[in-house]
Amino acid sequence: MEVRSNNRTTISALLSTAAPAPGIHKFADSGQRAVVPTPQTTKPPAPTPATTTPAPLTTSATAPTTPPNRATVPSRYARRFPTGAPISITGISLALEDDSRVRIEVSTTAKAAVYVHYQDGTRKLAMDIPNAFLKLTNPDDAEQPRTHPLLTALHATLAQDAPPMTRIALDTTRVVGFSVSAEANKLTLELRLPRSATGVLADKTIVVDAGHGGTSTGALGHGPNGITYEKNCTLAISLKLRDLLEAAGVRVVMARDKDVDVDLYDRPKLANNINADLFVSIHNDSNGVPNSTSGTTTYYHMNDPSSRALAACIQEQVVAVSGLPSHGARSDGTLYAHGLAVLRMTTMPAVLCEVAFINNSRDRACLTDPDFQQRVAQAIFNGLKNYVEGVQKTAIRLPTPQTTPAGIAALAAE
């Protein structure tokens, strides 16, 4: 049963379950990380680029930090790319299927690998094709202006000579979902308007999931002031995000709004039952070596195009205000073969944001700082808004929520 108050929905009756016993809960089947609430327990180490093994055509939402005329592929992808005789790109065609879909076909002399990633935040896409020269039969294929709701231009260049790397840059009007496939002599990239990315944010129903709760403490951070519990940090950020969303007219449903146990499977079940438009789960990261890693990662399920786009929007905004390193928007397939339960079981675009490492002293100080919590909540709000409406310069603007402290407004103006 739901009890509505303005745009707020409380769901304690729907989600109330018997409190699980302390220790490892129902994680083995789920793909979710298990955390035993004892002083020495933390989450297992997060994957690093050196150890992640993606499928040959797995793509990433993390943009390289090299100059625009360089096309350096992250090592976790490059080591799976061909190193034999270079191939050639002989043709590029664009098919504008309808207002919400675009197909790009790249003709090659042999089967090619490709790394597709967002650039300039989420405003552009790039196809980096390693070990490939640009030898177009029709030189006009290299520059293709278009008038389309998703795409305004395509630019193909030889981004580097040795080893050869062809880059196809796509000027998009907003964040898009994408999927890529490879055949013997062709690469196909499909762009789509992401799911639930129409209208304005105020029209949406969003489930905000504060990770853990009750006897499930989540990861632990040990410092001079005692133990910091993940469940408290995630709830603080989630409540601030709720307030921002409600101020913008969004219907918000909280998986929990207090320190209570919520069954892992009830979280996505709730979102599915109410036909939510978007699902955001907020967590803190940890690993086995305190103070060894810092930063933010936002996960999406496997290669779901819409969830990947949402993760890219949120990751971009959070790292812009947090001052912490970015580990990118990543597939949960880099963690577990079947991904994370709360993402795998939702039917709408869904992400899980690991805001910071609770077992890193600097990150932990941030996580317990109300101003930092507010900045992160505002950033997630902005990411959601950009996903639904497009980037701010083209979006239909909503009234600015009045819950941001002056210090945060000053930071945003810098």
Secondary structure, DSSP 8 states (H G I E B T S, - for coil): --EEETTEEE-HHHH------SSS-TTTTT-------STT--------TTT----TT---S----S-TT-----HHHHTTS--SS-EEEEEEEEEEEETTEEEEEEEESS----EEEEETTTTEEEEEEETEEE--SSGGGGEEE---SSEEEEEEEEEETTTTEEEEEEEESS--EEEEEEETTEEEEEEE--TT-SS-GGG-EEEEEE--BTTB--SEEEETTEEEEHHHHHHHHHHHHHHHHHHTT-EEEES-SSS----TTHHHHHHHHTT-SEEEEEEEE--SSTTS---EEEEESTT-HHHHHHHHHHHHHHHHHH-S-EEEEEEGGGT-TT--HHHHT-SS-EEEEEEEETTSHHHHHHHT-HHHHHHHHHHHHHHHHHHHH-STTTS------S-S-HHHHHHHH-
